[in-house]
Amino acid sequence: MAAHTSPDDPSTKELLRALRVDGSADLDRRDPRETFGWDKEGAAEVFAAEMEALVDLQKRLFADGSNSLLFVLQAMDAAGKDSTIRSVFSGLNPAGVDVNPFGVPTEEERAHDYLWRIHHHAPADGRIGVFNRSHYEDVLVVRVKDLVPAKVWRKRYDHIRNFEQLLTDEGTAVVKVFLQVSRDEQKERFEERLQRPDKRWKFRAGDLDDRALWPAFMEAYTDAIEKTSTDDAPWYVVPADRKWVRNVCIAKILRHHLDEIDPQYPDPEDGLDDIVVV
């Protein structure tokens, strides 16, 4: 099923090449307000067509039951992790999607290695797993806030690459997305949260502490992305200031990787043609 295209719609191949990190992440050179030639109306049409294709691919993935897909979502506060999940994954069959948010580790989780709580939630065959934050917090927050020594978190890049290679070797496609929001856009979204009663509950005073550490977080994200973006588990940097651009990019990334899995409906049992339902 081909997605709708328009003169302003960049080819998926070109788009993925622009978003994917191969080598330098170039976060300072990427534009969080990039549109890739879409306007809001055109992007909505492309998104609808991509979602139609994703629904079909998810059905086949579930029916096939041979592979799975893990979607890792990382971002600064107010970049749109929750709304990305609502916009894209709520359109799929919830019976085949597992969303796991990872917050501050519990006492039990802290008593184990940092990947212990993560591996338990890797998706089973036939399913799509979504990580809202992830094991990358252990080379991001712990680094920026000096929660563990540098000699500890520096080793974790190797751990993470090996962990993700294990998943891919066992049949799980690993896709990682960093939602790149600008500092100005984050400021506007924080102000909106403070002003709107239905969004004020999302705001934490600690959000401003993290905002003050923006340069350190960008440095940590750059290192994490560059050191762990591999052929089998790539990173994509998605511009997130415009939600409608973000949604199309995410849908196209997902479709590309599900197309690569190429799930198929299993052959039906023999003799079904002779069955009569009474």
N, C-alpha and C positions, 0 to 999 in steps of 0.2 A: 504494500500500500504506500503510494508516494505522498509525501506531505505537500500541502499547498505551497507554491512558490510565487513570488511576484518580482518585478524588476528590481525592487529595493531589498529583496531578501537575499543575503549572501548565501552562497552554497554552504551546505553543512560542513563540507571538507575544509573550506576556508575559515569558517567560524571556529571549528574545533582546533584548527591550527593556531588561531589567534588566542584562544582561551587556554590551551594546554601549555603546561610548563615543561620544556625540554632544555635543561640547563639553567640559565638565569631566570629568576622569577620576575625581575623588572617591575616590582610593585610601584616604584616611584614614577615609572613611565606609562603605566596603564591608567586609563581614564575611567573612574567609577561611573561617569555619566555617559559612557559610550552607548551609541544606539545601533551601530552596525548597519545604518541605512534604513532602519524601520521607523515608522511613526507608530503611535499608540494603536490606531485602528488596524494597521497592517500586521502589527505584532500579535494582536488578538486573533486574527485569522490564522496566522501560522501556528500559534499556540494550540488552537482548537484542533487543527489537523494533526499536529504532533501528538496531542493527547489521545486522539482516535487511534493512532498507530500504537501508542503505548498500551492502551487497554487491550488490544489484540495480542501484543507481545507478552503482556503479563499473563493472559489466559494460557498462552502456549507454554510459558515458563512453568506455570503451576501444573499444567497437565503433563508436561514432559517429566518433571521431577528429577532431572539429572544435574542441574546447575542452580546457582543462586547468584544474587547480586547484592553487594554491600555498598551503600551510598553514605559516605562520610561528609558531614557538613560542619564547617568551621567558620567563625566570623567574630568580629568585634561585637559588642553589645549594640542592639538596635539596627543591625545590618539586615535583619529579616529572616532569620533561621526558621522561626515558627511559621511565618506567613508563607515562606517557600514550601514548607511541608504541607500546609493547608492547600495552597494553590495547585501544587503538582500532584502530590500523592493522594489527596482526598478524592481525586478523580479515578483512582484505581480501585480494584476490589480490596476492601480492608481485610478480607480473610487471608490475603496473600502478602500483606505488608506488615512488618513489625517496626515500630518507631521506638527508639530507646534514647531518652535524654540522659546525659551523664553530667551530674552536678558534683559538688564536693564529695569526695569519697567518705563512705560511712566508716565507723570504727572497725567493722568486720573487713571491709575492703582494704583499709589501711594495714591490716594485719597480713595481707598477702602481697605478692608482687603486683606492680601497677597494671599489668595486662590481664590479671586474673578476672577482674570484673568485666573486662571487655570481651574476652574470648567466649564467655558464656552466652553472649548475645549475638554471636555471628549467625547469619541466617542459615536455616536448614535448606536442603535441596527444594527447589520449586518456589522459593520465597524471595522477597526483596526486603532487606534490612536497611533501616535508616538510623544513623547515629547523629543525634543533635548534640554537638560536641562529642569528644571521643578520647581515645588514647593520646591524641596530640596535645591535650591539656598538660600532659606530663613532660612536654618539652616547650611549653608556652608559658602558662601561668606559673608553674614551679620555677621556671628560669627567671622570668621578669620579676617575680616577687621574692626570689631568693629563698624558696622553700626547701630546696635540696642543694647540695654543693654542685658546682659546675662539673666536677669529675664524675658525678652520678648522672646528670641529665645528658651530658655529651655522649655517653655510651648508648643512650636510648634510641638514637637514630638507627643504629645497626639493629637493635632489637625490633624496632618497628618495621624496618624493611624485611627482616626475616619473617616476622609474624605475618605480614601481608603476603609475602611470597608463599608461605604455608597455605594461606587461605586460597590463593589463586591456583596453586598446584592441586588443591583438593576440589576445585570446581566452583569457587566463588569469585566472580568478577568484582574487583575492588575499584571503586570510583570515588575520588576525593575532590571536593569543591570548597574553595575559599571565596566567600561572598565579600567582595571588596567595596566597602562603603567609604565615602569621603568623611573627613572630620567635620566638615560643615554640615553635611547631611545628617550625621549622627547628632549634632547639636540641635538641629531642627526637630528630629524625632524625639529626642529627650524632652525638649520643650513641649512638644505635643503631648507626651505622656504626662507631664506635670499639669497641663491645662485641662485634659479630658478625664472626667471621673471614670470612664470605662477603660482607660488605659493607665491610670495613675498607679494601679496596683503592680504594674510591671517595673516601676522605677525603684531602684535601690540607691541609697546614698553612696554605696560602694561603687556604683557605676561611674561616678565622677572620679574616684580614685584611679580606676582603670583608664579613664579618658586622659588623665594627667600623665599616664605612662605610655601614651600613644607611640612615640618613637621607639621605645624599647619593645613594645609588642610588634611593631612592624619589622624590626630587626629579627625578632624571634620567629615570626611567621616566615620571613624570607628564608632563614636558615632551614626551618622545618620543611618547607615546601621544596626547596632546592635539593636537600639531602635525601628526600624520600619519594620524589616523583620518579617513577620507574616505568618501563614499557608495560609491565603487567599491572601496575597500580598507580596510574597517573594522577597528577593534580591538575585542576582547572581553576583559573582565577576568573570569576564571573563578576562583571560590573553590577553593582547592586543599588546604586542611587535611584535608578528607574526600575520599579518593580516589574513592569511589563516587559522590559528587556531581560531582566533576570529570569523571569519565568520561561521565556522562549529558550534562552540558553540552557537552562537546566533540563527542559524537556528534550531538546536536541541531543544533549550529552547522554541522557538516559537511553534515548532511542538508539543512538549509535552503539552503545555497549550491549544493549539487549539484542540488537541486530547481529552483533558479533557472536553472541552466544548462539543465535539462530535456533531457538527452541522449537520443537515440533510436536504436534499431537501424536500420541502413541497409536499404533495400529489397533483397531478394535478386535475384540475376541472373535474367533471363528464361529460361524453359524448364526450371527446376529440377523442376517438377511431372512432367515427362516422363522424368526420369532414373531409371534402374533400377540399383541397386547389385548386382553379381553376385559 
